[in-house]
């Protein structure tokens, strides 16, 4: 359950509170006994990271700030400390907490974000007699200090988007077909003000989206193609920004069946699609004045029925003929159709996001998002700044034209898999063939799902990409207001 977050103007004496300190001076309103004061001073001198005063009826948690050369690292440190504080609040069953800072409420906001993100739990299918699985600690977060309402609204819009994406990724495949996914997205995003259209099999066949149809051939469930659009009346951009997310609901690998050790988490292969839906919903909830379109091709990849096989030649939406080398390289096929379709909107920029390759995960683990493309430097720099701000950092990979030679087919225009080497890059180069506009590709294969909890990122779906792209669109709004070239 998502915690309630509000601004308060008065601090009650019995409130449990988190105080973020820049220096050693405690606020005058914090009433401590002599022994408690001495204890706090001792802990500060010993550089304790979290100082807890348990006054029985309330908790006082004092968080001395660390200094870093880069300010974004300070804010990440506060998010991580918030995850530890959340465990303390849960242990003491404290449903309400006040967060404040002695100097800068931006620090309090980062701490609040960490507390929200670390409070997520997926227990929808857990039944424990006599226990309330929906109880959240904390259930109510209050900000005390000079905080603007729109800042809290932004944290909530993005935080709810992260929860939504995590829920979708964690949902088991037997409860989440491509049609189920489209229905959930349509309801959630629609409630935020996003226009959502869903194409079914007949429309996809009429459009001749050969990549989506080929991957879907082995499945009993029909594919979908969801189009999400947020187009506010005062949009700052003349041409839309388009986000394309991979929606493979479960990836068996198809005829090239994955081994057991790799197949277990494949319900998460739709994480890119979940991110796109969450981002569109977040920016609509926050009423950003940027025209953004989301495209989500969705199907599962199964080895049944008339499944496509290595050696097949398929014709894509834009007429390109592709030789199938490996049916487990399916994500790029459905993304390619969506990327070609994006050309109908004459976009200023297109960003694809997907759990696309094991190569990206092998290169960067869960610490960075593999990034590549042909867009202008200004877009890459803005995306990198956004990544640092939310600590979903990017690792940019080379995108030389020579990598494109590795996916040329002798009997078709392209093949869907290159050599074993540079797999993440050749996947990106494959996608580039279906674009005629500035393009960036994000491979989140190593970041979308985690085998263990890490700070404020839970076990299971992490929602990685939601905060990154939401922050990017927010920054892009500000830049486009000033930069005529980017606006066009």
FENRALIN-V455761 format. One record per pair of residues at least 6 apart in sequence whose ideal C-beta (glycine too) atoms are under 7 Angstrom apart, sorted by the first residue. I is the first residue (numbers start at 0). J is the second residue. If there is no record, write none. Layout:
# FENRALIN-V455761
I;J / I;J
This chain:
# FENRALIN-V455761
0;133 / 0;135 / 1;158 / 1;159 / 1;162 / 2;115 / 2;118 / 2;135 / 2;137 / 2;138 / 2;139 / 2;140 / 3;138 / 3;139 / 3;140 / 4;111 / 4;140 / 4;151 / 4;154 / 4;155 / 5;141 / 6;142 / 6;146 / 6;148 / 6;151 / 7;97 / 7;141 / 7;143 / 10;28 / 10;97 / 10;143 / 13;56 / 13;57 / 14;57 / 14;97 / 15;57 / 15;58 / 15;93 / 15;95 / 15;96 / 15;97 / 16;59 / 16;97 / 16;99 / 17;60 / 17;62 / 17;84 / 17;96 / 17;98 / 17;110 / 18;26 / 18;29 / 18;61 / 18;62 / 18;99 / 18;101 / 19;62 / 19;64 / 19;77 / 19;100 / 19;101 / 19;106 / 19;107 / 19;110 / 20;61 / 20;62 / 20;63 / 20;64 / 20;101 / 21;64 / 21;101 / 21;102 / 21;103 / 23;43 / 24;101 / 25;39 / 26;101 / 29;59 / 31;39 / 31;52 / 35;52 / 39;50 / 39;61 / 42;50 / 43;63 / 48;80 / 49;60 / 49;62 / 49;80 / 49;83 / 49;84 / 50;60 / 50;61 / 51;58 / 51;60 / 51;87 / 52;59 / 58;91 / 58;93 / 60;84 / 60;87 / 62;80 / 64;73 / 64;106 / 65;73 / 65;76 / 66;73 / 67;73 / 71;387 / 71;388 / 71;390 / 74;109 / 75;390 / 77;106 / 77;109 / 77;110 / 77;113 / 78;109 / 78;112 / 78;113 / 78;455 / 79;113 / 79;454 / 79;455 / 81;110 / 81;113 / 81;114 / 81;117 / 81;455 / 82;113 / 82;117 / 82;454 / 82;455 / 84;114 / 85;114 / 85;117 / 85;118 / 88;96 / 88;136 / 88;137 / 89;136 / 92;136 / 93;136 / 93;137 / 94;136 / 94;137 / 94;138 / 94;139 / 95;137 / 95;139 / 96;137 / 96;140 / 97;141 / 97;143 / 98;107 / 98;110 / 98;111 / 98;140 / 98;142 / 99;107 / 99;143 / 99;144 / 100;106 / 100;107 / 100;144 / 104;144 / 104;145 / 104;146 / 107;142 / 107;144 / 108;146 / 108;150 / 108;154 / 111;140 / 111;142 / 111;154 / 112;154 / 112;158 / 113;455 / 114;140 / 115;154 / 115;158 / 116;158 / 116;161 / 116;455 / 117;455 / 118;135 / 119;162 / 119;165 / 119;457 / 121;165 / 121;166 / 121;169 / 121;459 / 122;132 / 125;132 / 142;151 / 152;285 / 153;285 / 156;281 / 156;284 / 156;285 / 157;281 / 157;465 / 157;466 / 157;469 / 160;277 / 160;278 / 160;280 / 160;281 / 160;465 / 160;469 / 161;277 / 161;462 / 161;465 / 161;466 / 163;187 / 163;277 / 163;280 / 164;273 / 164;274 / 164;277 / 164;460 / 164;462 / 164;465 / 165;460 / 165;461 / 165;462 / 167;269 / 167;273 / 168;267 / 168;270 / 168;273 / 168;447 / 168;448 / 168;459 / 168;460 / 169;459 / 169;460 / 171;266 / 172;248 / 172;249 / 172;266 / 172;299 / 175;248 / 176;220 / 176;248 / 177;220 / 177;221 / 177;222 / 177;223 / 177;246 / 177;248 / 177;297 / 177;298 / 177;299 / 178;220 / 178;221 / 178;223 / 180;246 / 180;248 / 180;269 / 180;297 / 181;197 / 181;223 / 181;225 / 181;297 / 184;195 / 184;225 / 184;276 / 185;195 / 185;197 / 187;280 / 188;195 / 188;227 / 188;276 / 188;279 / 188;280 / 189;195 / 191;280 / 191;283 / 191;284 / 192;283 / 193;227 / 193;228 / 193;229 / 193;279 / 193;280 / 193;283 / 194;228 / 195;225 / 195;227 / 196;226 / 197;223 / 197;225 / 198;223 / 198;224 / 199;221 / 199;223 / 200;221 / 200;222 / 203;211 / 203;212 / 203;222 / 203;224 / 204;212 / 206;316 / 207;316 / 208;224 / 208;316 / 208;336 / 209;313 / 209;314 / 209;315 / 209;316 / 210;313 / 210;315 / 210;332 / 210;333 / 210;335 / 210;336 / 211;222 / 211;224 / 211;296 / 211;298 / 211;333 / 211;336 / 213;307 / 213;313 / 213;332 / 214;298 / 214;300 / 214;329 / 214;332 / 214;333 / 215;222 / 215;298 / 216;304 / 216;305 / 216;306 / 216;307 / 217;253 / 217;300 / 217;301 / 217;302 / 217;303 / 217;304 / 217;306 / 218;298 / 218;299 / 218;301 / 220;299 / 222;297 / 222;298 / 223;297 / 224;296 / 225;295 / 225;297 / 226;292 / 226;294 / 227;276 / 227;279 / 227;292 / 227;293 / 228;292 / 229;279 / 229;282 / 229;283 / 229;291 / 230;290 / 231;286 / 231;288 / 233;288 / 234;288 / 234;289 / 234;290 / 235;288 / 235;289 / 235;476 / 235;479 / 235;480 / 235;486 / 236;289 / 236;290 / 236;347 / 236;479 / 236;486 / 237;486 / 237;487 / 238;345 / 238;346 / 238;347 / 238;487 / 239;290 / 239;291 / 239;292 / 239;344 / 239;346 / 239;347 / 240;289 / 240;291 / 240;346 / 240;347 / 240;348 / 240;472 / 240;475 / 241;292 / 241;294 / 241;341 / 241;344 / 241;346 / 241;349 / 242;275 / 242;278 / 242;291 / 242;293 / 242;350 / 242;352 / 242;468 / 243;275 / 243;294 / 243;334 / 243;337 / 243;338 / 243;341 / 243;349 / 243;351 / 244;271 / 244;272 / 244;274 / 244;275 / 244;293 / 244;295 / 244;352 / 244;353 / 245;269 / 245;271 / 245;272 / 245;330 / 245;333 / 245;334 / 245;353 / 245;354 / 245;355 / 246;269 / 246;272 / 246;295 / 246;296 / 246;297 / 247;268 / 247;269 / 247;298 / 247;299 / 247;300 / 247;329 / 247;330 / 247;333 / 248;269 / 248;297 / 248;298 / 248;299 / 249;265 / 249;266 / 249;268 / 249;299 / 250;265 / 250;268 / 250;300 / 250;329 / 251;257 / 251;262 / 251;265 / 251;300 / 251;301 / 251;302 / 252;300 / 252;326 / 252;327 / 253;300 / 253;301 / 253;302 / 253;306 / 253;307 / 253;326 / 253;327 / 253;329 / 254;302 / 254;306 / 254;308 / 254;309 / 254;326 / 255;309 / 255;325 / 255;326 / 255;327 / 256;302 / 257;265 / 257;327 / 264;448 / 267;354 / 267;447 / 267;448 / 267;460 / 268;330 / 268;354 / 269;297 / 270;354 / 270;443 / 270;447 / 270;448 / 270;460 / 271;352 / 271;353 / 271;354 / 271;443 / 272;295 / 272;297 / 274;352 / 274;464 / 274;465 / 274;468 / 275;293 / 275;295 / 275;352 / 276;293 / 276;295 / 277;465 / 278;465 / 278;468 / 278;469 / 279;291 / 279;293 / 281;465 / 281;469 / 282;289 / 282;291 / 282;469 / 282;472 / 287;472 / 287;473 / 287;476 / 288;476 / 289;472 / 289;475 / 289;476 / 291;472 / 292;344 / 294;337 / 294;340 / 294;341 / 296;333 / 296;334 / 296;336 / 296;337 / 298;333 / 300;329 / 307;323 / 307;326 / 308;323 / 308;326 / 309;323 / 309;324 / 309;325 / 309;326 / 310;323 / 311;323 / 312;320 / 312;322 / 312;411 / 313;321 / 313;323 / 314;320 / 315;321 / 315;335 / 315;336 / 315;339 / 315;433 / 316;336 / 316;339 / 316;340 / 317;339 / 317;433 / 319;412 / 319;413 / 319;432 / 320;411 / 320;412 / 321;411 / 321;412 / 321;413 / 321;414 / 321;415 / 322;408 / 322;410 / 322;411 / 322;414 / 323;415 / 324;414 / 324;415 / 324;416 / 325;415 / 325;416 / 328;415 / 328;416 / 330;353 / 330;355 / 331;355 / 331;415 / 331;426 / 331;429 / 331;430 / 332;415 / 334;351 / 334;353 / 334;430 / 335;430 / 335;433 / 338;349 / 338;351 / 338;430 / 338;433 / 338;434 / 339;433 / 341;349 / 342;435 / 342;436 / 346;436 / 347;437 / 347;487 / 348;374 / 348;378 / 348;437 / 349;434 / 349;436 / 349;438 / 350;439 / 350;441 / 351;430 / 351;440 / 351;441 / 352;441 / 352;443 / 352;464 / 353;442 / 353;443 / 354;443 / 354;444 / 354;447 / 355;426 / 355;442 / 355;444 / 356;422 / 356;423 / 356;426 / 356;442 / 356;444 / 357;444 / 358;422 / 358;423 / 359;369 / 359;423 / 359;442 / 359;444 / 359;445 / 360;444 / 360;445 / 362;369 / 362;423 / 363;369 / 363;394 / 363;445 / 364;445 / 365;445 / 365;446 / 365;449 / 367;392 / 367;393 / 367;394 / 368;391 / 368;393 / 368;394 / 368;441 / 368;442 / 368;443 / 368;446 / 369;394 / 369;396 / 369;423 / 369;442 / 370;393 / 370;394 / 370;395 / 370;396 / 370;439 / 370;441 / 371;395 / 371;396 / 371;398 / 371;424 / 371;427 / 371;440 / 372;398 / 372;427 / 372;438 / 372;439 / 372;440 / 373;398 / 373;431 / 373;437 / 373;438 / 374;437 / 374;438 / 374;439 / 375;437 / 377;485 / 378;437 / 378;439 / 379;395 / 379;439 / 381;471 / 381;474 / 381;475 / 381;478 / 382;393 / 382;439 / 382;471 / 383;393 / 384;474 / 385;467 / 385;470 / 385;471 / 385;474 / 386;392 / 386;393 / 386;467 / 388;470 / 389;466 / 389;467 / 389;470 / 391;463 / 391;464 / 391;466 / 391;467 / 396;423 / 396;424 / 397;424 / 398;424 / 398;427 / 402;421 / 402;424 / 402;425 / 402;428 / 403;428 / 405;417 / 405;418 / 405;421 / 405;425 / 406;413 / 406;414 / 406;417 / 406;425 / 406;428 / 406;429 / 407;413 / 408;414 / 413;429 / 413;432 / 415;429 / 417;425 / 423;442 / 427;440 / 430;440 / 431;438 / 441;464 / 443;463 / 443;464 / 446;461 / 446;463 / 447;460 / 447;461 / 447;463 / 448;459 / 448;460 / 448;461 / 449;456 / 449;458 / 449;459 / 449;461 / 450;458 / 451;458 / 452;458 / 478;485 / 479;485 / 479;486
